Amino acid sequence: MRAEAQAHVDTINEALALLRRSLDWDRALRRLDELNARVEDQALWNNPKEAQEVMRERRRLDEAVTATRTIERELADTVELIEMAEAEGDVEMTDEGTTALADLARRADQDKVKALLSGEADPNDTYLEINAGAGGTESQDWAEMLQRMYTRWAERHGMKVELVDYHAGEQAGIKSATLLVKGENAYGYAKVESGVHRLVRISPYDSSARRHTSFSSVWVYPVIDDNIEVEVNESDLRIDTYRASGAGGQHINTTDSAVRITHLPTGIVVQCQNQRSQHKNKAEAFNQLRARLYERELAEREAVANAENASKTDIGWGHQIRSYVLQPYQLVKDLRTGATSTSPGDVLDGDLDDFMAAALAQRVTGEKVVVEDVD
């Protein structure tokens, strides 16, 4: 078999192995059989809410299993076709088979990413909180660049973005901002962005044109619905009100409508000022708090799971995850996965798919997945 065709086969087999591992294949098949049996039970339909949850889980599992089996079948058929064509010396048929393998490899990569989004909160909407680190205007400008990058990425994927909280910098950029991203698998895609992001560039604010290093933190947590119970004791909360910041308006800067909630046992602080009334801001801030507490629980579960796999202790999820170098012919490198790009501008415009896919894959395998020349 040609080297090009064999490379496609290897890529597909790697994707299939990752799909099976992420699904826990044997368990997934048993669970799918259980769900199919429950669907046939008439008693299930007496409880519409439970039936909806069962059908949702069944659909997701069935789609993942069917996609994996389809790729396996098409791979076997195409390889057999190529081998027959090579044996008969049919160059045209061999070329067609190689092209089919290339298309199948792209499909396998797409299905791999979808299958990796198998967490219980992955389909949910998500909050994305950005905070400038130490460094004054440099870090605040970098934080605003990240805000634009994630906003563009979400919009390019058909998601809606709402600005929940915003604090502008003194000269440029932002001190902090909280985005609410609404869309399918929003949390699943964005969760791998949690961590500290570093930017190295020639500063436009330095008259001596020196290189500066700036840091900003990004924290991602899922929007939770009524099906997920998060217990919050009101005695553990400190609620402060203050005047919202902004360009002005009928209510902006005239009433203490902005709300900040501090969860005393964990030190988690959430705030909201985008709504016109204190009541609505308080409700939104409370939703953020529940989401943060739920995300904390998910992180604790993941830490326990990762402790069982020594290979996953290389770079912790809370550490620096991506280093951006804004200079010609320099690399953007994800320190967590080793993924690199020679197009920093494209990444900053929101082309994050390959970085996210690599980070999602590492969550399952514990191994660094390198993506070269992302464009």
Summary of the structure (lengths in Angstrom):
residues: 375
radius of gyration: 23.9
end to end distance: 29.2
largest distance: 82.5
contacts: 1181
relative contact order: 0.10
helix: 51%
strand: 20%
